[in-house]
């Protein structure tokens, strides 16, 4: 024996840089941009609004953003603003607010909406009318929609409840004109 202890080698732990190199940051930014463009292209669309039925919330000439998959992931809720076609034979797309869900009883008495026997609180309605409409029970798989400008709206009071499969999306924001930009 030579009396010499075997040599042990101690390795230091690897050094990890905490700062992202600029190329990684640029790559991440590009990937996120492409993802955002793809999401917008396939799941969002802009829709110009014509008509006065949703004033003052949405003005004629305003452009709104529509989420086209919102109701594939969840059922519509009371208060949602939706786009739909009530007659498949026409290209016209309507935009209205949901006031009644399946099973709800909806009636209008001199401009006041009653939901299941109680007056509905509607702070978004500024322009009421004095008309009355008989009670309707919203069928399964449908919603009852009304415009916010009740005196100037063709809605479920005229054409009845709207089936879920006629709804094309949920409006969630305004993008034009710039002064109206924001969430609905």
trRosetta pair geometry for C-beta under 8 A, 3 or more apart (Angstrom, degrees):
i j d omega theta_ij theta_ji phi_ij phi_ji
17 21 7.8 50 107 -46 148 83
20 24 4.6 -119 -176 83 101 122
20 25 4.9 120 113 -55 126 92
20 28 7.7 -26 180 -1 156 139
21 24 5.0 93 59 6 78 102
21 25 7.3 -150 95 -3 41 89
22 25 5.5 -56 -148 40 37 113
22 26 6.1 38 154 -20 69 106
23 26 5.7 -53 -145 38 32 111
23 27 6.2 34 154 -20 64 107
24 27 5.6 -53 -146 37 31 113
24 28 6.3 33 154 -19 65 105
25 28 5.8 -52 -146 36 30 111
25 29 6.4 32 154 -19 63 106
26 29 5.7 -54 -148 37 31 113
26 30 6.3 31 154 -18 64 106
27 30 5.8 -55 -148 37 30 111
27 31 6.3 30 154 -19 65 107
28 31 5.7 -55 -147 37 30 112
28 32 6.3 27 157 -15 65 107
29 32 5.9 -57 -146 39 28 109
29 33 6.3 30 154 -21 63 108
30 33 5.7 -55 -147 35 30 113
30 34 6.4 30 156 -18 65 105
31 34 5.9 -54 -148 36 30 109
31 35 6.3 30 153 -18 64 108
32 35 5.5 -53 -146 38 32 114
32 36 6.3 35 155 -20 66 105
33 36 5.7 -53 -146 36 30 111
33 37 6.4 30 154 -18 64 106
34 37 5.8 -55 -148 37 31 111
34 38 6.4 31 154 -18 65 107
35 38 5.8 -56 -148 37 30 111
35 39 6.4 30 155 -18 65 106
36 39 5.8 -53 -146 36 30 111
36 40 6.2 28 156 -16 64 109
37 40 5.8 -57 -145 41 29 110
37 41 6.1 30 156 -22 65 110
38 41 5.7 -55 -141 36 28 111
38 42 6.2 0 168 3 64 113
39 42 6.6 -76 -144 48 22 91
39 43 5.4 -38 -176 35 64 120
39 44 7.0 43 134 -2 74 107
40 43 7.2 -71 -106 56 14 77
40 44 4.8 -47 -143 50 56 120
41 44 7.9 21 -8 50 14 78
43 67 6.6 -1 156 -154 90 67
43 68 5.6 -155 -162 50 45 92
43 69 5.0 -46 -140 2 102 117
44 65 5.8 -10 -168 -173 112 101
44 66 6.8 147 -158 75 57 52
44 67 6.1 -28 -101 -101 75 52
44 68 6.8 -163 -87 2 21 92
45 65 7.6 157 81 -154 31 57
45 66 5.2 -20 63 59 80 104
45 68 6.2 52 3 -43 103 120
45 169 7.2 -168 41 -26 100 170
46 63 5.1 11 180 177 113 112
46 64 7.0 157 -154 79 64 34
46 65 5.8 -38 -98 -97 68 59
46 66 7.3 159 -106 12 16 86
46 175 6.4 -69 -121 40 120 136
47 63 6.9 154 74 -156 35 65
47 64 5.5 -25 61 62 89 84
47 65 7.9 150 17 -104 80 13
47 66 5.2 48 -10 -24 121 125
47 83 6.2 177 -61 -95 177 154
47 93 6.7 -95 -152 100 131 143
47 95 7.2 148 116 -66 139 131
47 171 7.3 -90 49 -98 126 106
48 61 7.1 -26 -168 -149 101 27
48 62 7.5 154 -152 86 58 34
48 63 5.3 -38 -94 -96 62 76
49 54 6.7 -71 -167 43 143 131
49 58 5.3 -174 -100 153 178 116
49 59 7.2 128 86 89 127 35
49 60 6.1 -125 114 -120 88 38
49 61 7.0 -37 72 29 77 21
49 62 5.0 -2 38 62 117 82
49 63 7.4 -170 1 -90 81 25
49 64 6.1 53 -39 -6 113 110
49 95 6.0 -65 -116 35 105 147
50 60 5.6 46 -146 -149 39 93
50 61 7.3 65 -99 -56 61 46
51 54 7.7 79 97 9 92 83
51 60 5.7 171 50 -99 18 107
51 152 7.8 -177 174 142 88 105
52 55 5.1 -35 -168 0 72 123
52 60 5.8 -40 -72 -40 58 118
52 149 5.4 -76 141 85 83 163
52 152 4.6 -12 93 120 114 142
53 95 7.7 151 81 74 114 75
53 96 7.0 -45 133 -95 128 83
53 147 3.3 -88 171 -132 95 154
53 148 7.3 112 147 39 57 62
53 149 5.3 -154 -155 54 27 101
53 152 5.8 -138 -89 110 57 77
53 153 3.7 104 -143 -107 101 84
53 154 7.0 -80 -93 27 143 59
53 155 7.2 150 -168 -52 134 105
54 57 5.5 -77 162 67 89 98
54 58 3.9 1 112 54 128 103
54 59 8.0 -116 87 -54 88 20
54 81 7.4 68 -138 -143 135 126
54 95 5.9 -32 -44 105 145 104
54 96 7.2 -148 -80 -106 101 41
54 97 7.5 129 -124 -29 95 95
54 147 5.5 -107 -69 -154 55 89
54 148 5.1 62 -152 24 48 105
54 149 6.5 -56 -3 3 6 98
54 153 7.8 96 -54 -102 49 118
55 58 7.0 -101 -77 72 43 47
55 59 5.8 56 -102 -102 94 60
55 60 7.4 -36 -58 -18 112 80
55 126 7.8 -73 127 53 75 114
55 127 6.8 31 92 8 95 136
55 148 6.7 -153 70 86 29 107
55 149 4.6 36 54 -56 80 133
55 152 7.8 9 36 67 109 127
56 59 7.2 0 -154 -70 50 85
56 126 5.5 16 1 23 112 141
56 127 7.8 125 -27 -13 83 104
56 148 7.3 -98 29 120 48 133
56 149 7.7 110 -28 -70 49 101
57 81 7.6 -158 129 -86 143 145
57 124 5.6 14 -58 -168 127 112
57 148 5.2 102 11 6 116 169
57 184 6.4 70 172 -157 110 94
58 62 5.5 -142 -168 66 75 142
58 64 6.3 -21 -131 -60 130 132
58 81 7.5 126 -25 -164 136 153
58 95 6.8 -56 86 117 160 137
58 148 7.7 125 25 25 82 132
58 171 7.5 -6 -78 146 150 156
58 174 6.8 -179 -117 -84 84 120
58 184 6.8 -3 -65 -123 104 123
59 62 4.8 105 63 -28 74 119
59 180 6.8 -122 26 -101 113 154
61 177 7.6 11 125 -26 104 100
62 174 5.5 -36 176 -144 121 118
62 176 6.7 165 -157 90 53 59
62 177 7.0 -84 -112 6 71 69
62 180 5.5 -78 -126 106 119 161
63 174 6.9 118 80 -161 52 67
63 175 5.2 -51 96 62 104 89
63 176 4.1 29 31 47 115 101
64 95 7.2 111 43 -135 150 158
64 171 4.6 3 151 -149 139 116
64 172 8.0 135 176 42 99 36
64 173 6.7 155 -159 87 71 40
64 174 5.3 -45 -101 -99 71 61
64 175 7.2 142 -121 9 20 81
64 184 6.9 21 -139 -51 120 136
65 171 7.1 123 74 -151 45 63
65 172 6.1 -51 86 60 95 79
65 173 4.5 3 37 63 115 92
65 174 7.6 -151 3 -81 81 14
65 175 5.8 79 -42 -27 100 116
66 83 5.6 -27 -122 7 137 138
66 168 7.2 13 168 113 143 93
66 169 3.8 79 171 111 106 144
66 170 6.8 144 -156 68 66 32
66 171 5.5 -39 -96 -89 72 61
66 172 7.7 129 -117 10 26 78
67 70 4.2 82 106 -44 117 108
67 169 5.6 166 75 -167 42 101
67 170 4.9 -18 55 60 100 90
67 171 8.0 -179 14 -86 75 13
67 172 5.7 32 -15 -5 112 126
68 168 6.6 -35 -129 162 85 72
68 169 4.4 -54 -96 -90 50 118
69 72 4.8 -53 -165 33 73 119
69 73 6.3 60 142 -17 89 104
69 169 7.9 4 -5 -116 30 88
70 73 6.5 -78 -167 39 28 102
70 74 6.9 -51 167 50 66 91
70 169 6.3 95 19 -157 109 62
70 170 3.9 -42 52 15 162 125
70 172 7.8 154 -78 -42 145 123
71 74 6.7 -80 -122 74 41 54
71 75 6.8 40 -147 -135 85 25
71 76 5.6 -9 -108 -55 120 81
71 82 8.0 35 -42 -122 137 122
71 164 6.8 -164 160 -164 138 97
71 167 5.9 34 29 103 164 130
71 169 7.7 -161 8 -121 104 30
71 170 6.6 135 -34 -37 93 108
74 77 7.9 -10 134 -33 115 100
75 164 7.8 -61 -139 -117 80 132
76 80 5.2 -126 -162 47 87 149
76 82 6.4 -18 -125 -66 134 140
76 98 5.5 155 155 -70 122 165
76 101 7.3 -174 93 -110 90 94
76 143 5.5 -43 87 -67 146 148
76 164 7.1 -163 -1 -117 116 90
76 167 6.7 -128 -58 -128 136 175
76 170 7.5 174 -114 -86 87 112
77 80 5.2 110 59 -30 70 110
77 98 6.9 142 96 79 34 141
77 101 7.6 -25 -142 -78 34 128
78 98 5.5 -130 -123 113 37 99
78 99 6.5 43 -148 -149 92 24
78 100 7.3 36 -107 -79 102 14
78 101 5.9 -84 -57 -33 91 106
79 97 6.6 -23 -150 -171 30 105
79 98 6.5 -33 25 67 23 87
80 97 7.2 159 85 -151 36 61
80 98 4.9 22 54 18 83 121
80 170 5.5 -60 -173 -134 116 111
81 95 6.4 27 171 178 98 93
81 96 7.2 -164 -149 104 67 22
81 97 5.3 -37 -96 -93 70 70
81 98 7.8 -143 -80 0 24 77
81 170 6.9 104 74 -166 58 66
81 171 4.3 -53 105 57 110 108
81 172 7.8 172 57 -70 103 40
81 184 5.6 -60 25 129 146 145
82 95 7.2 -172 94 -143 35 57
82 96 6.6 -21 60 64 77 67
82 97 7.8 126 15 -115 74 22
82 98 6.1 54 -2 -43 119 100
82 143 7.4 85 24 77 155 152
82 145 6.7 -101 54 -106 109 135
82 162 7.8 -179 96 93 136 150
82 167 5.1 -39 179 -143 133 112
82 168 8.0 134 175 47 86 57
82 169 6.9 167 -153 91 68 39
82 170 5.7 -40 -101 -103 70 58
82 171 7.0 -162 -91 4 16 84
83 93 5.4 13 -176 171 108 112
83 94 6.8 161 -152 82 56 46
83 95 5.1 -24 -95 -93 76 79
83 167 7.2 111 77 -161 48 64
83 168 5.0 -52 100 63 97 99
83 169 5.1 7 43 57 108 84
83 170 7.8 -148 11 -74 80 14
83 171 6.3 99 -35 -44 96 97
84 93 7.2 149 71 -158 19 72
84 94 5.6 -27 66 61 72 94
84 96 7.6 -49 31 29 107 100
84 145 7.5 177 30 -13 136 164
84 162 5.2 66 127 -172 166 143
84 166 4.7 61 -167 129 111 89
84 167 4.7 -48 -88 -102 109 50
84 168 5.9 166 -97 4 43 81
85 88 6.1 93 121 -93 128 44
85 90 6.9 -180 -158 74 107 79
85 92 7.0 127 -126 83 84 58
85 93 6.1 -59 -72 -106 78 59
85 94 7.1 137 -102 11 30 88
85 166 5.7 -122 63 -168 65 95
85 168 7.1 60 -10 -30 84 119
86 94 6.1 16 -15 5 102 141
86 159 4.8 66 163 124 146 155
86 162 6.1 -85 -101 -106 89 99
86 166 6.6 70 -99 166 39 149
87 90 4.9 47 87 15 107 106
87 92 7.8 31 53 54 98 102
87 159 7.6 -104 -46 -146 94 145
88 166 7.8 -112 -67 -117 85 101
93 168 6.8 -56 -138 34 118 145
94 145 7.8 121 124 113 126 148
94 154 7.7 -106 -120 88 131 92
94 155 7.8 152 177 -106 140 66
95 171 6.0 45 -150 -31 119 144
96 145 3.7 92 107 163 132 118
96 146 6.1 155 -174 70 116 12
96 147 5.4 -80 -121 -71 88 59
96 153 7.3 110 -114 -170 106 124
96 155 5.3 130 -126 -122 148 111
96 156 7.7 157 138 -18 161 89
97 124 7.2 142 -85 93 167 145
97 145 6.5 149 73 -155 34 78
97 146 6.1 -34 64 68 86 65
97 147 7.2 111 15 -126 88 21
97 148 6.0 72 -6 -58 132 84
98 101 7.1 52 166 -70 120 73
98 143 4.8 -46 -131 176 109 135
98 144 7.2 99 -158 69 64 50
98 145 5.6 -47 -94 -96 49 77
99 106 6.4 100 110 -125 107 137
99 113 5.9 -67 -179 179 146 157
99 115 6.9 -138 160 -80 89 122
99 120 6.5 47 -163 178 107 172
99 122 7.8 -15 -116 -93 115 125
99 144 5.5 -62 68 100 83 96
99 145 6.8 133 11 -124 82 24
99 146 5.1 7 -9 16 133 110
99 156 8.0 -142 43 37 106 136
100 104 4.0 -154 -158 85 90 136
100 105 8.0 -133 -138 71 130 10
100 106 4.2 -79 -68 -51 147 133
100 115 6.4 -169 -94 -123 86 103
100 136 7.8 126 95 88 172 99
100 138 4.5 174 136 -46 115 140
100 143 6.4 152 84 -169 63 59
100 144 3.1 20 49 38 116 120
100 156 7.6 -124 38 92 117 166
100 161 7.4 -86 88 -108 117 105
101 104 5.2 95 52 -18 59 121
101 138 6.3 159 107 88 20 153
101 143 6.1 -22 -108 -116 47 82
101 144 7.8 -89 -30 20 21 85
102 138 5.4 -127 -110 114 29 104
102 139 6.7 -37 -131 117 85 31
102 140 4.8 58 -154 -118 132 41
102 141 6.4 64 -88 -4 133 28
102 142 6.2 112 -87 50 83 60
102 143 7.5 -61 -42 -78 66 55
103 137 7.1 -22 -153 -174 27 95
103 138 6.4 -31 27 69 25 90
103 140 7.3 41 -47 -80 80 67
104 115 5.9 -28 -170 -160 119 92
104 116 5.9 -86 -148 -48 74 95
104 137 7.3 170 88 -150 37 55
104 138 4.8 24 53 18 83 121
104 144 6.8 -112 80 14 121 126
105 114 7.9 -25 113 116 88 90
105 115 7.2 137 76 -164 59 41
105 116 5.2 108 44 -92 91 48
105 117 7.0 39 78 -32 125 69
105 135 5.4 3 -179 -170 100 113
105 136 7.3 163 -153 79 54 36
105 137 5.3 -28 -96 -95 72 72
105 138 7.8 -141 -75 0 25 77
106 113 6.7 -22 -160 -166 92 97
106 114 7.2 150 -154 81 42 58
106 115 5.9 -7 -102 -105 72 68
106 135 6.9 154 80 -148 34 61
106 136 5.4 -22 63 60 87 87
106 137 8.0 152 17 -96 70 24
106 138 6.5 56 -2 -42 113 100
106 144 4.8 -158 7 115 162 171
106 156 7.8 33 95 109 151 136
107 113 7.7 154 84 -154 38 52
107 114 4.9 -12 64 57 86 106
107 132 7.9 11 167 -172 91 82
107 133 6.4 -163 -158 90 59 72
107 134 6.2 -56 -127 166 104 26
107 135 3.8 -45 -66 -85 118 68
107 136 7.1 147 -77 10 64 64
108 111 6.8 10 179 -107 103 9
108 112 6.9 155 -157 73 62 37
108 113 5.5 -29 -100 -97 79 60
108 114 7.3 -178 -88 15 27 78
108 131 6.8 29 120 103 128 77
108 132 5.7 -175 105 -145 77 42
108 133 4.2 44 42 32 106 94
108 157 6.6 -13 5 -104 145 126
109 112 5.4 -27 67 61 79 93
109 114 6.2 32 3 -17 108 119
109 132 5.2 21 -127 -124 39 105
110 130 5.2 -19 -160 -162 73 69
110 131 7.5 161 -124 74 30 13
110 132 5.6 -9 -46 -66 47 98
111 128 4.1 79 -179 168 129 112
111 129 5.2 -174 -100 78 105 42
111 130 5.1 -45 -33 -99 115 31
111 131 6.6 90 -67 41 68 51
111 132 7.9 -64 -20 -72 45 59
111 150 6.4 120 -145 112 86 152
112 119 5.5 -35 171 -132 119 106
112 120 7.8 162 175 38 72 76
112 128 7.7 11 -66 -152 53 141
113 119 7.3 106 79 -156 51 58
113 120 4.4 -29 94 34 103 124
113 122 6.5 68 35 -29 122 139
113 146 7.1 -141 -86 11 142 165
114 117 6.3 -10 171 -144 113 10
114 118 6.5 156 -156 74 77 21
114 119 5.8 -47 -99 -89 71 45
114 120 6.8 -174 -110 -15 17 86
114 135 7.8 -51 81 -99 113 95
115 118 6.1 -33 66 66 70 76
115 120 4.6 72 -5 -70 114 109
122 125 4.3 26 128 6 119 116
124 148 5.3 -79 134 -129 99 123
125 128 6.0 68 150 -71 117 83
125 148 5.4 -154 -97 -162 63 70
125 149 7.9 171 -142 -78 72 27
125 150 6.2 29 -153 -23 121 110
126 148 7.4 34 18 155 75 101
126 149 7.6 -20 60 -98 80 70
127 148 7.5 80 42 130 89 70
127 149 4.5 13 65 -140 128 72
127 150 6.3 -171 105 33 72 71
127 151 5.3 -91 151 20 101 108
127 152 7.0 -8 123 15 140 99
128 150 5.1 11 -135 49 43 134
128 151 6.8 74 122 -40 21 95
129 150 4.9 -137 6 117 90 99
129 151 3.8 138 -68 -91 103 74
131 157 7.8 96 108 174 130 151
133 136 7.7 -25 137 -16 109 109
133 157 4.9 -117 -79 -141 163 103
136 144 6.8 142 90 -104 122 135
136 156 7.6 -150 73 150 157 112
136 160 7.4 -168 -155 -136 153 72
136 161 7.1 -175 144 -41 132 101
138 142 5.6 -151 -179 92 87 97
138 143 6.6 9 -161 -134 138 24
138 144 4.9 -108 -89 -31 119 104
138 161 5.1 133 -137 -104 77 142
139 142 4.8 50 67 23 82 128
139 161 6.0 177 26 69 86 154
141 163 5.9 6 132 -148 95 81
141 164 5.1 -93 -173 4 72 112
141 165 7.7 3 172 -10 112 88
142 161 3.9 71 150 143 132 124
142 162 6.1 154 -160 75 86 35
142 163 5.0 -51 -96 -95 87 45
142 164 6.7 -118 -86 -27 34 69
143 161 6.3 163 77 -162 24 92
143 162 5.5 -25 62 61 80 90
143 164 7.2 91 -13 -78 96 66
143 167 7.4 44 25 -61 127 133
144 156 4.6 -176 -157 113 69 171
144 161 5.2 -58 -80 -104 67 85
144 162 7.7 150 -99 14 21 79
145 155 5.4 -127 107 -165 78 105
145 156 5.0 130 49 -28 59 110
145 161 8.0 115 3 -140 75 48
145 162 5.5 8 -1 3 120 129
146 150 6.6 4 171 -104 118 86
146 153 6.4 85 -176 118 66 148
146 155 4.5 111 -119 130 46 161
146 156 6.3 -74 -64 31 69 97
146 157 6.8 53 -106 -20 98 103
147 150 6.6 170 80 -85 82 38
147 152 7.2 -84 103 88 146 61
147 153 2.8 -159 38 -121 129 141
147 154 7.7 53 -17 40 129 36
147 155 5.3 -154 -11 -53 80 129
148 153 7.6 139 40 -66 33 146
149 152 4.8 -23 128 54 114 96
149 153 5.6 144 79 -45 70 105
150 153 5.8 -63 -127 25 27 121
154 158 5.0 -45 -159 32 75 155
154 159 7.2 54 162 -13 92 108
155 158 6.3 106 54 19 35 95
155 159 7.4 -122 146 31 19 90
156 159 6.5 -78 -118 66 34 68
156 160 5.8 -23 -157 149 73 12
156 161 5.6 37 -140 -84 123 38
156 162 6.6 -100 -85 -22 104 86
159 162 8.0 49 102 -74 108 81
162 166 5.3 -117 -177 74 90 127
162 167 6.5 98 134 -61 120 87
163 166 4.9 95 65 -2 81 104
163 167 7.8 -139 101 -14 50 82
164 167 5.8 -51 -162 17 42 115
171 184 5.7 21 126 22 97 161
172 183 6.5 -37 164 -143 72 79
172 184 6.0 -152 -164 31 22 102
173 181 7.8 15 173 -167 100 58
173 182 6.6 -138 -149 122 87 24
173 183 5.2 -51 -99 -105 84 45
173 184 6.0 -145 -85 -13 26 84
174 180 4.7 -66 131 133 143 98
174 181 6.1 -144 98 -115 84 26
174 182 6.1 5 49 51 94 57
174 184 6.3 106 -28 -66 88 90
175 181 6.0 33 -136 -116 34 83
176 180 7.2 32 128 60 17 106
176 181 7.5 27 -68 -75 31 83
177 180 5.4 82 61 14 69 102
177 181 7.9 -93 111 -37 41 78
178 181 5.6 -17 -160 -24 44 117
